[in-house]
């Protein structure tokens, strides 16, 4: 989403990282 290049290279890690960032910004867990 943020970086199509990174997503293509690392789809799983990218999603995980994004989840962590989102959790830090909006902790809903």
PDB file of N, CA, C and O in Angstrom:
ATOM      1  N   UNK A   1       0.838  -1.198   0.000  1.00  0.00           N
ATOM      2  CA  UNK A   1       0.000   0.000   0.000  1.00  0.00           C
ATOM      3  C   UNK A   1       0.877   1.253   0.000  1.00  0.00           C
ATOM      4  O   UNK A   1       0.776   2.111  -0.877  1.00  0.00           O
ATOM      5  N   UNK A   2       1.728   1.324   1.003  1.00  0.00           N
ATOM      6  CA  UNK A   2       2.606   2.488   1.110  1.00  0.00           C
ATOM      7  C   UNK A   2       3.684   2.419   0.032  1.00  0.00           C
ATOM      8  O   UNK A   2       3.918   3.384  -0.696  1.00  0.00           O
ATOM      9  N   UNK A   3       4.340   1.249  -0.056  1.00  0.00           N
ATOM     10  CA  UNK A   3       5.390   1.075  -1.046  1.00  0.00           C
ATOM     11  C   UNK A   3       5.129  -0.188  -1.856  1.00  0.00           C
ATOM     12  O   UNK A   3       5.377  -1.295  -1.379  1.00  0.00           O
ATOM     13  N   UNK A   4       4.626  -0.026  -3.082  1.00  0.00           N
ATOM     14  CA  UNK A   4       4.328  -1.160  -3.952  1.00  0.00           C
ATOM     15  C   UNK A   4       5.568  -2.007  -4.202  1.00  0.00           C
ATOM     16  O   UNK A   4       5.486  -3.230  -4.319  1.00  0.00           O
ATOM     17  N   UNK A   5       6.714  -1.345  -4.281  1.00  0.00           N
ATOM     18  CA  UNK A   5       7.968  -2.061  -4.518  1.00  0.00           C
ATOM     19  C   UNK A   5       8.269  -2.964  -3.330  1.00  0.00           C
ATOM     20  O   UNK A   5       8.595  -4.140  -3.493  1.00  0.00           O
ATOM     21  N   UNK A   6       8.153  -2.397  -2.132  1.00  0.00           N
ATOM     22  CA  UNK A   6       8.426  -3.161  -0.914  1.00  0.00           C
ATOM     23  C   UNK A   6       7.407  -4.281  -0.762  1.00  0.00           C
ATOM     24  O   UNK A   6       7.740  -5.393  -0.353  1.00  0.00           O
ATOM     25  N   UNK A   7       6.161  -3.968  -1.097  1.00  0.00           N
ATOM     26  CA  UNK A   7       5.094  -4.963  -0.962  1.00  0.00           C
ATOM     27  C   UNK A   7       5.386  -6.154  -1.863  1.00  0.00           C
ATOM     28  O   UNK A   7       5.170  -7.304  -1.481  1.00  0.00           O
ATOM     29  N   UNK A   8       5.882  -5.865  -3.068  1.00  0.00           N
ATOM     30  CA  UNK A   8       6.168  -6.944  -4.003  1.00  0.00           C
ATOM     31  C   UNK A   8       7.340  -7.782  -3.503  1.00  0.00           C
ATOM     32  O   UNK A   8       7.380  -9.000  -3.679  1.00  0.00           O
ATOM     33  N   UNK A   9       8.297  -7.091  -2.874  1.00  0.00           N
ATOM     34  CA  UNK A   9       9.475  -7.791  -2.372  1.00  0.00           C
ATOM     35  C   UNK A   9       9.137  -8.538  -1.083  1.00  0.00           C
ATOM     36  O   UNK A   9       9.418  -9.728  -0.943  1.00  0.00           O
ATOM     37  N   UNK A  10       8.540  -7.828  -0.168  1.00  0.00           N
ATOM     38  CA  UNK A  10       8.194  -8.444   1.120  1.00  0.00           C
ATOM     39  C   UNK A  10       6.746  -8.116   1.451  1.00  0.00           C
ATOM     40  O   UNK A  10       6.433  -7.065   2.009  1.00  0.00           O
ATOM     41  N   UNK A  11       5.881  -9.041   1.093  1.00  0.00           N
ATOM     42  CA  UNK A  11       4.455  -8.805   1.308  1.00  0.00           C
ATOM     43  C   UNK A  11       4.090  -9.071   2.760  1.00  0.00           C
ATOM     44  O   UNK A  11       3.445  -8.247   3.408  1.00  0.00           O
ATOM     45  N   UNK A  12       4.505 -10.219   3.264  1.00  0.00           N
ATOM     46  CA  UNK A  12       4.177 -10.579   4.644  1.00  0.00           C
ATOM     47  C   UNK A  12       4.808  -9.603   5.648  1.00  0.00           C
ATOM     48  O   UNK A  12       4.096  -9.042   6.481  1.00  0.00           O
ATOM     49  N   UNK A  13       6.124  -9.393   5.584  1.00  0.00           N
ATOM     50  CA  UNK A  13       6.795  -8.474   6.520  1.00  0.00           C
ATOM     51  C   UNK A  13       6.196  -7.072   6.453  1.00  0.00           C
ATOM     52  O   UNK A  13       6.026  -6.407   7.475  1.00  0.00           O
ATOM     53  N   UNK A  14       5.883  -6.637   5.245  1.00  0.00           N
ATOM     54  CA  UNK A  14       5.342  -5.288   5.075  1.00  0.00           C
ATOM     55  C   UNK A  14       4.015  -5.153   5.803  1.00  0.00           C
ATOM     56  O   UNK A  14       3.763  -4.162   6.488  1.00  0.00           O
ATOM     57  N   UNK A  15       3.169  -6.168   5.643  1.00  0.00           N
ATOM     58  CA  UNK A  15       1.859  -6.135   6.285  1.00  0.00           C
ATOM     59  C   UNK A  15       2.017  -6.156   7.798  1.00  0.00           C
ATOM     60  O   UNK A  15       1.311  -5.453   8.521  1.00  0.00           O
ATOM     61  N   UNK A  16       2.953  -6.974   8.264  1.00  0.00           N
ATOM     62  CA  UNK A  16       3.197  -7.085   9.693  1.00  0.00           C
ATOM     63  C   UNK A  16       3.693  -5.753  10.253  1.00  0.00           C
ATOM     64  O   UNK A  16       3.235  -5.290  11.298  1.00  0.00           O
ATOM     65  N   UNK A  17       4.639  -5.150   9.532  1.00  0.00           N
ATOM     66  CA  UNK A  17       5.205  -3.868   9.961  1.00  0.00           C
ATOM     67  C   UNK A  17       4.110  -2.814  10.004  1.00  0.00           C
ATOM     68  O   UNK A  17       4.022  -2.036  10.953  1.00  0.00           O
ATOM     69  N   UNK A  18       3.275  -2.796   8.966  1.00  0.00           N
ATOM     70  CA  UNK A  18       2.195  -1.825   8.901  1.00  0.00           C
ATOM     71  C   UNK A  18       1.251  -2.010  10.078  1.00  0.00           C
ATOM     72  O   UNK A  18       0.756  -1.042  10.654  1.00  0.00           O
ATOM     73  N   UNK A  19       1.011  -3.266  10.425  1.00  0.00           N
ATOM     74  CA  UNK A  19       0.120  -3.573  11.549  1.00  0.00           C
ATOM     75  C   UNK A  19       0.707  -3.034  12.854  1.00  0.00           C
ATOM     76  O   UNK A  19      -0.014  -2.488  13.690  1.00  0.00           O
ATOM     77  N   UNK A  20       2.005  -3.192  13.017  1.00  0.00           N
ATOM     78  CA  UNK A  20       2.680  -2.712  14.228  1.00  0.00           C
ATOM     79  C   UNK A  20       2.582  -1.190  14.308  1.00  0.00           C
ATOM     80  O   UNK A  20       2.280  -0.629  15.361  1.00  0.00           O
ATOM     81  N   UNK A  21       2.842  -0.535  13.180  1.00  0.00           N
ATOM     82  CA  UNK A  21       2.786   0.931  13.146  1.00  0.00           C
ATOM     83  C   UNK A  21       1.379   1.397  13.481  1.00  0.00           C
ATOM     84  O   UNK A  21       1.193   2.327  14.265  1.00  0.00           O
ATOM     85  N   UNK A  22       0.393   0.747  12.884  1.00  0.00           N
ATOM     86  CA  UNK A  22      -0.995   1.123  13.127  1.00  0.00           C
ATOM     87  C   UNK A  22      -1.348   0.904  14.593  1.00  0.00           C
ATOM     88  O   UNK A  22      -2.076   1.692  15.196  1.00  0.00           O
ATOM     89  N   UNK A  23      -0.823  -0.171  15.149  1.00  0.00           N
ATOM     90  CA  UNK A  23      -1.091  -0.489  16.551  1.00  0.00           C
ATOM     91  C   UNK A  23      -0.490   0.607  17.456  1.00  0.00           C
ATOM     92  O   UNK A  23      -1.071   0.979  18.476  1.00  0.00           O
ATOM     93  N   UNK A  24       0.667   1.101  17.058  1.00  0.00           N
ATOM     94  CA  UNK A  24       1.307   2.145  17.853  1.00  0.00           C
ATOM     95  C   UNK A  24       0.517   3.442  17.766  1.00  0.00           C
ATOM     96  O   UNK A  24       0.373   4.165  18.752  1.00  0.00           O
ATOM     97  N   UNK A  25       0.010   3.725  16.578  1.00  0.00           N
ATOM     98  CA  UNK A  25      -0.765   4.962  16.382  1.00  0.00           C
ATOM     99  C   UNK A  25      -2.146   4.806  17.009  1.00  0.00           C
ATOM    100  O   UNK A  25      -2.610   5.681  17.740  1.00  0.00           O
ATOM    101  N   UNK A  26      -2.791   3.689  16.715  1.00  0.00           N
ATOM    102  CA  UNK A  26      -4.133   3.447  17.240  1.00  0.00           C
ATOM    103  C   UNK A  26      -4.181   2.100  17.945  1.00  0.00           C
ATOM    104  O   UNK A  26      -4.599   1.108  17.349  1.00  0.00           O
ATOM    105  N   UNK A  27      -3.762   2.051  19.196  1.00  0.00           N
ATOM    106  CA  UNK A  27      -3.772   0.800  19.958  1.00  0.00           C
ATOM    107  C   UNK A  27      -5.192   0.350  20.273  1.00  0.00           C
ATOM    108  O   UNK A  27      -5.838   0.876  21.180  1.00  0.00           O
ATOM    109  N   UNK A  28      -5.668  -0.630  19.514  1.00  0.00           N
ATOM    110  CA  UNK A  28      -7.029  -1.128  19.741  1.00  0.00           C
ATOM    111  C   UNK A  28      -6.963  -2.628  20.017  1.00  0.00           C
ATOM    112  O   UNK A  28      -7.703  -3.410  19.420  1.00  0.00           O
ATOM    113  N   UNK A  29      -6.074  -3.021  20.923  1.00  0.00           N
ATOM    114  CA  UNK A  29      -5.947  -4.431  21.196  1.00  0.00           C
ATOM    115  C   UNK A  29      -5.528  -4.579  22.639  1.00  0.00           C
ATOM    116  O   UNK A  29      -5.351  -5.699  23.118  1.00  0.00           O
TER     117      UNK A  29
END
